[in-house]
Amino acid sequence: MAELYDRYSSVVYAVALRVLGDTGAAEDVLQEVFLQLWRKPSAFDAARGSLGNWLAVIARNRAIDSLRKRRPETDIDDVVVSASCDMASDADRARAAEKVRGVMGNMAPAQRSALEMAYWEGLTHSEIADKTGEPLGTIKTRIRAGLIALRKAFQV
C-alpha cells in the first residue's frame, strides 16, 4: 500500500486540488481515495484501465461530491463581488441625483418631508401619518404627487 501511495498520491492530490481549489479539502479527498482502495481493493478492475486512471476518476468524483456538500454552507457575506469604476455611469448617477435634488427643492416642505421619510428613513405611509399627525390619505397623496413630479422630470 505504501508503494501505491508513493506512486499515485501526487496524481490523486492534483486532481482533487484542481476541482476543489482548497489544499485541506484536497488532502481529505486524497485520504478518502486511498482508504477506499485499502478497504475494497476488489473495486478496481484491471480490465477496464490502469490503476492511476481509476484513482484519478475516484478522486475527481469524491472532490465533486465534496463541492456539492459544501455549496449550501457558503455564506453570502463571504462572496466577493468585483466592482469596476464606470465613469459614464457615475456621471449619469450624479446628473440624476442633481435632477432629484432640484425637483425636491421645488416641492412644498410637507410633500418633500413625506417623501424623505418614506425613502430615506424607510417609513411606511401609516408610520409617516402617525409621526406627522396628518391623515393617512393626505400622506399618500403627497407621496404620489411627489413621485409623479419626479417621474415627469426624468421623462423630458
Secondary structure, 3 states (H helix, E strand, C coil): CHHHHHHHHHHHHHHHHHHHCCHHHHHHHHHHHHHHHHHCHHHCCHHHCCHHHHHHHHHHHHHHHHHHHHHHHCCHHHCCCCCCCCHHHHHHHHHHHHHHHHHHHCCCHHHHHHHHHHHCCCCCHHHHHHHHCCCHHHHHHHHHHHHHHHHHHHHC
